[in-house]
Amino acid sequence: MPLSKEDKLLLLKIVRETIESYIKTKKIPPFNVSSPALLEHRGAFVSIKTKGNLRGCIGIFASEKPLYLTVVDMAVATATQDPRFIPLTATELSLITIEISCLTALKKVKDTTEIEVGRDGLYIVKGYCRGVLLPQVAVECCWDKETFLEHTCLKAGLPSDGWKDGADIYTFEAEVFGEGD
């Protein structure tokens, strides 16, 4: 079910309040949500940026929780557990912007001609190596399909051409929105 403008604004408010409360008090505030779209079980990623630069991004492809609770969990994880960054501090709270990506289910790709840059995110798996890039990454970086595949492989710890040699490739779509949209 697509998210309404009100649903998106509420999710952004929930993520902002969750991050601020958790960083300051280590507690998550309660939220009263009744929108059917926000009660669906969906995967989501939460991204935090400072001055346009990534400050954290964590998500999951599927969830047993309602979407609004999934974004709460991902907000805390993004702010405190992304291994690429130190945990967010209270002094940074006024500097961050939030972006949320609400996902569709993963779809295994039989042929790379099925991949559409700008529409699809990529998840590549080979052995123990796994890498994901959200749909907006390829657009922001002005990548073509092959470059997108190569960078997803590199993120997975594979050679850049690892997608050509027995890797499983999955696509997903995302409703992407953020503060200031």
C-alpha positions as YAML, in Angstrom:
chain: A
units: angstrom
residues:
- id: 1
  name: MET
  ca: [0.00, 0.00, 0.00]
- id: 2
  name: PRO
  ca: [1.51, 3.37, -0.98]
- id: 3
  name: LEU
  ca: [2.15, 5.86, 1.78]
- id: 4
  name: SER
  ca: [0.15, 9.08, 1.91]
- id: 5
  name: LYS
  ca: [1.81, 12.44, 2.50]
- id: 6
  name: GLU
  ca: [0.51, 12.28, 6.08]
- id: 7
  name: ASP
  ca: [1.99, 8.79, 6.56]
- id: 8
  name: LYS
  ca: [5.40, 10.00, 5.37]
- id: 9
  name: LEU
  ca: [5.31, 13.07, 7.61]
- id: 10
  name: LEU
  ca: [4.35, 10.93, 10.59]
- id: 11
  name: LEU
  ca: [7.18, 8.43, 9.91]
- id: 12
  name: LEU
  ca: [9.70, 11.29, 9.70]
- id: 13
  name: LYS
  ca: [8.37, 12.69, 12.99]
- id: 14
  name: ILE
  ca: [8.60, 9.24, 14.60]
- id: 15
  name: VAL
  ca: [12.19, 8.75, 13.43]
- id: 16
  name: ARG
  ca: [13.26, 12.25, 14.54]
- id: 17
  name: GLU
  ca: [11.64, 11.87, 17.98]
- id: 18
  name: THR
  ca: [13.04, 8.35, 18.40]
- id: 19
  name: ILE
  ca: [16.60, 9.42, 17.59]
- id: 20
  name: GLU
  ca: [16.47, 12.51, 19.81]
- id: 21
  name: SER
  ca: [14.95, 10.64, 22.75]
- id: 22
  name: TYR
  ca: [17.26, 7.64, 22.46]
- id: 23
  name: ILE
  ca: [20.43, 9.74, 22.17]
- id: 24
  name: LYS
  ca: [19.45, 11.89, 25.17]
- id: 25
  name: THR
  ca: [17.75, 9.31, 27.46]
- id: 26
  name: LYS
  ca: [18.29, 5.81, 25.96]
- id: 27
  name: LYS
  ca: [14.47, 5.54, 25.88]
- id: 28
  name: ILE
  ca: [12.07, 5.24, 22.95]
- id: 29
  name: PRO
  ca: [8.86, 7.28, 23.23]
- id: 30
  name: PRO
  ca: [5.50, 5.58, 22.62]
- id: 31
  name: PHE
  ca: [3.67, 6.35, 19.38]
- id: 32
  name: ASN
  ca: [-0.04, 6.06, 18.63]
- id: 33
  name: VAL
  ca: [-0.43, 4.96, 15.00]
- id: 34
  name: SER
  ca: [-3.65, 3.92, 13.27]
- id: 35
  name: SER
  ca: [-2.87, 4.32, 9.55]
- id: 36
  name: PRO
  ca: [-3.29, 0.94, 7.80]
- id: 37
  name: ALA
  ca: [-0.22, 1.64, 5.62]
- id: 38
  name: LEU
  ca: [1.96, 2.17, 8.71]
- id: 39
  name: LEU
  ca: [0.64, -1.02, 10.29]
- id: 40
  name: GLU
  ca: [1.75, -3.17, 7.30]
- id: 41
  name: HIS
  ca: [4.75, -5.42, 7.79]
- id: 42
  name: ARG
  ca: [7.46, -4.03, 5.49]
- id: 43
  name: GLY
  ca: [11.19, -3.61, 5.39]
- id: 44
  name: ALA
  ca: [12.74, -0.17, 5.66]
- id: 45
  name: PHE
  ca: [16.05, 1.66, 5.80]
- id: 46
  name: VAL
  ca: [16.73, 4.83, 7.77]
- id: 47
  name: SER
  ca: [19.54, 7.11, 6.61]
- id: 48
  name: ILE
  ca: [21.03, 9.98, 8.59]
- id: 49
  name: LYS
  ca: [23.01, 12.69, 6.84]
- id: 50
  name: THR
  ca: [24.95, 15.72, 8.04]
- id: 51
  name: LYS
  ca: [25.55, 18.48, 5.49]
- id: 52
  name: GLY
  ca: [24.49, 16.06, 2.74]
- id: 53
  name: ASN
  ca: [27.05, 13.42, 3.77]
- id: 54
  name: LEU
  ca: [26.04, 9.99, 5.01]
- id: 55
  name: ARG
  ca: [26.24, 9.70, 8.81]
- id: 56
  name: GLY
  ca: [24.55, 6.32, 9.13]
- id: 57
  name: CYS
  ca: [22.25, 3.94, 7.28]
- id: 58
  name: ILE
  ca: [20.80, 0.66, 8.47]
- id: 59
  name: GLY
  ca: [17.75, -1.28, 7.39]
- id: 60
  name: ILE
  ca: [16.11, -4.64, 6.87]
- id: 61
  name: PHE
  ca: [14.38, -6.14, 3.86]
- id: 62
  name: ALA
  ca: [11.42, -7.65, 5.69]
- id: 63
  name: SER
  ca: [9.96, -7.26, 9.15]
- id: 64
  name: GLU
  ca: [7.53, -9.05, 11.41]
- id: 65
  name: LYS
  ca: [6.68, -5.68, 12.94]
- id: 66
  name: PRO
  ca: [4.42, -2.89, 11.66]
- id: 67
  name: LEU
  ca: [6.29, -0.41, 9.45]
- id: 68
  name: TYR
  ca: [6.26, 2.36, 12.05]
- id: 69
  name: LEU
  ca: [7.97, 0.08, 14.61]
- id: 70
  name: THR
  ca: [10.45, -1.12, 11.99]
- id: 71
  name: VAL
  ca: [11.53, 2.48, 11.35]
- id: 72
  name: VAL
  ca: [11.84, 3.02, 15.11]
- id: 73
  name: ASP
  ca: [14.23, 0.06, 15.33]
- id: 74
  name: MET
  ca: [16.18, 1.19, 12.26]
- id: 75
  name: ALA
  ca: [16.40, 4.76, 13.57]
- id: 76
  name: VAL
  ca: [18.07, 3.60, 16.79]
- id: 77
  name: ALA
  ca: [20.37, 1.22, 14.89]
- id: 78
  name: THR
  ca: [21.35, 3.89, 12.35]
- id: 79
  name: ALA
  ca: [22.12, 6.44, 15.04]
- id: 80
  name: THR
  ca: [24.08, 4.09, 17.30]
- id: 81
  name: GLN
  ca: [25.16, 0.88, 15.54]
- id: 82
  name: ASP
  ca: [26.33, 1.59, 11.98]
- id: 83
  name: PRO
  ca: [29.88, 0.17, 12.14]
- id: 84
  name: ARG
  ca: [31.15, 2.77, 9.66]
- id: 85
  name: PHE
  ca: [30.51, 5.64, 12.09]
- id: 86
  name: ILE
  ca: [30.80, 6.46, 15.77]
- id: 87
  name: PRO
  ca: [27.41, 6.70, 17.53]
- id: 88
  name: LEU
  ca: [25.53, 9.94, 17.01]
- id: 89
  name: THR
  ca: [25.93, 12.49, 19.81]
- id: 90
  name: ALA
  ca: [23.44, 14.96, 21.28]
- id: 91
  name: THR
  ca: [25.46, 17.88, 19.87]
- id: 92
  name: GLU
  ca: [24.87, 16.55, 16.33]
- id: 93
  name: LEU
  ca: [21.07, 16.32, 16.60]
- id: 94
  name: SER
  ca: [20.46, 19.81, 15.21]
- id: 95
  name: LEU
  ca: [22.75, 19.08, 12.23]
- id: 96
  name: ILE
  ca: [21.18, 15.87, 10.92]
- id: 97
  name: THR
  ca: [18.60, 15.25, 8.23]
- id: 98
  name: ILE
  ca: [16.64, 12.04, 7.96]
- id: 99
  name: GLU
  ca: [15.70, 9.96, 4.95]
- id: 100
  name: ILE
  ca: [13.46, 6.88, 5.03]
- id: 101
  name: SER
  ca: [13.23, 4.16, 2.37]
- id: 102
  name: CYS
  ca: [10.18, 1.88, 2.69]
- id: 103
  name: LEU
  ca: [10.79, -1.27, 0.69]
- id: 104
  name: THR
  ca: [8.93, -3.73, -1.47]
- id: 105
  name: ALA
  ca: [9.77, -7.43, -1.21]
- id: 106
  name: LEU
  ca: [13.00, -8.73, -2.75]
- id: 107
  name: LYS
  ca: [12.74, -10.14, -6.28]
- id: 108
  name: LYS
  ca: [15.43, -12.49, -7.63]
- id: 109
  name: VAL
  ca: [16.81, -11.34, -10.97]
- id: 110
  name: LYS
  ca: [17.16, -13.94, -13.74]
- id: 111
  name: ASP
  ca: [18.88, -11.51, -16.11]
- id: 112
  name: THR
  ca: [20.43, -8.10, -15.47]
- id: 113
  name: THR
  ca: [18.28, -6.63, -18.26]
- id: 114
  name: GLU
  ca: [15.48, -6.68, -15.65]
- id: 115
  name: ILE
  ca: [17.30, -4.06, -13.54]
- id: 116
  name: GLU
  ca: [16.23, -0.45, -13.96]
- id: 117
  name: VAL
  ca: [18.49, 2.24, -12.51]
- id: 118
  name: GLY
  ca: [16.44, 4.75, -10.54]
- id: 119
  name: ARG
  ca: [13.67, 2.27, -9.81]
- id: 120
  name: ASP
  ca: [15.54, -0.68, -8.32]
- id: 121
  name: GLY
  ca: [17.82, -1.14, -5.36]
- id: 122
  name: LEU
  ca: [20.29, -4.03, -5.50]
- id: 123
  name: TYR
  ca: [21.11, -6.82, -3.08]
- id: 124
  name: ILE
  ca: [23.92, -9.15, -4.19]
- id: 125
  name: VAL
  ca: [24.77, -12.39, -2.39]
- id: 126
  name: LYS
  ca: [27.63, -14.80, -3.05]
- id: 127
  name: GLY
  ca: [28.67, -17.22, -0.33]
- id: 128
  name: TYR
  ca: [29.07, -15.24, 2.87]
- id: 129
  name: CYS
  ca: [29.40, -11.95, 1.00]
- id: 130
  name: ARG
  ca: [26.39, -9.66, 0.91]
- id: 131
  name: GLY
  ca: [25.96, -6.08, -0.25]
- id: 132
  name: VAL
  ca: [23.04, -3.72, -0.68]
- id: 133
  name: LEU
  ca: [22.64, -0.31, -2.25]
- id: 134
  name: LEU
  ca: [19.38, 1.61, -2.18]
- id: 135
  name: PRO
  ca: [17.82, 2.80, -5.47]
- id: 136
  name: GLN
  ca: [18.67, 6.44, -4.81]
- id: 137
  name: VAL
  ca: [22.42, 5.71, -4.57]
- id: 138
  name: ALA
  ca: [22.78, 5.01, -8.29]
- id: 139
  name: VAL
  ca: [20.85, 8.16, -9.15]
- id: 140
  name: GLU
  ca: [22.81, 10.37, -6.70]
- id: 141
  name: CYS
  ca: [26.11, 9.03, -8.10]
- id: 142
  name: CYS
  ca: [24.98, 9.15, -11.77]
- id: 143
  name: TRP
  ca: [25.80, 5.47, -12.25]
- id: 144
  name: ASP
  ca: [24.73, 3.30, -15.15]
- id: 145
  name: LYS
  ca: [23.54, -0.26, -14.50]
- id: 146
  name: GLU
  ca: [26.97, -1.90, -14.75]
- id: 147
  name: THR
  ca: [28.57, 0.63, -12.39]
- id: 148
  name: PHE
  ca: [25.70, 0.11, -9.94]
- id: 149
  name: LEU
  ca: [26.27, -3.66, -10.05]
- id: 150
  name: GLU
  ca: [30.03, -3.17, -9.61]
- id: 151
  name: HIS
  ca: [29.64, -0.92, -6.57]
- id: 152
  name: THR
  ca: [27.14, -3.29, -4.96]
- id: 153
  name: CYS
  ca: [29.67, -6.10, -5.41]
- id: 154
  name: LEU
  ca: [32.42, -3.98, -3.86]
- id: 155
  name: LYS
  ca: [30.16, -3.19, -0.91]
- id: 156
  name: ALA
  ca: [29.64, -6.96, -0.51]
- id: 157
  name: GLY
  ca: [33.39, -7.52, -0.40]
- id: 158
  name: LEU
  ca: [33.41, -9.12, -3.85]
- id: 159
  name: PRO
  ca: [35.47, -8.17, -6.89]
- id: 160
  name: SER
  ca: [33.70, -5.51, -8.95]
- id: 161
  name: ASP
  ca: [32.72, -8.11, -11.57]
- id: 162
  name: GLY
  ca: [31.51, -10.61, -8.94]
- id: 163
  name: TRP
  ca: [27.95, -10.24, -10.20]
- id: 164
  name: LYS
  ca: [28.98, -12.05, -13.41]
- id: 165
  name: ASP
  ca: [30.22, -15.15, -11.60]
- id: 166
  name: GLY
  ca: [27.51, -17.03, -9.71]
- id: 167
  name: ALA
  ca: [26.23, -14.27, -7.43]
- id: 168
  name: ASP
  ca: [22.53, -14.08, -6.67]
- id: 169
  name: ILE
  ca: [21.13, -10.67, -7.58]
- id: 170
  name: TYR
  ca: [17.93, -9.32, -6.09]
- id: 171
  name: THR
  ca: [16.07, -6.09, -6.74]
- id: 172
  name: PHE
  ca: [13.62, -4.15, -4.64]
- id: 173
  name: GLU
  ca: [11.83, -0.85, -4.97]
- id: 174
  name: ALA
  ca: [11.54, 1.84, -2.33]
- id: 175
  name: GLU
  ca: [9.39, 4.81, -1.44]
- id: 176
  name: VAL
  ca: [12.11, 7.29, -0.53]
- id: 177
  name: PHE
  ca: [11.37, 10.51, 1.33]
- id: 178
  name: GLY
  ca: [13.12, 12.78, 3.75]
- id: 179
  name: GLU
  ca: [13.06, 15.94, 5.74]
- id: 180
  name: GLY
  ca: [12.85, 18.92, 3.43]
- id: 181
  name: ASP
  ca: [11.13, 17.02, 0.60]
...
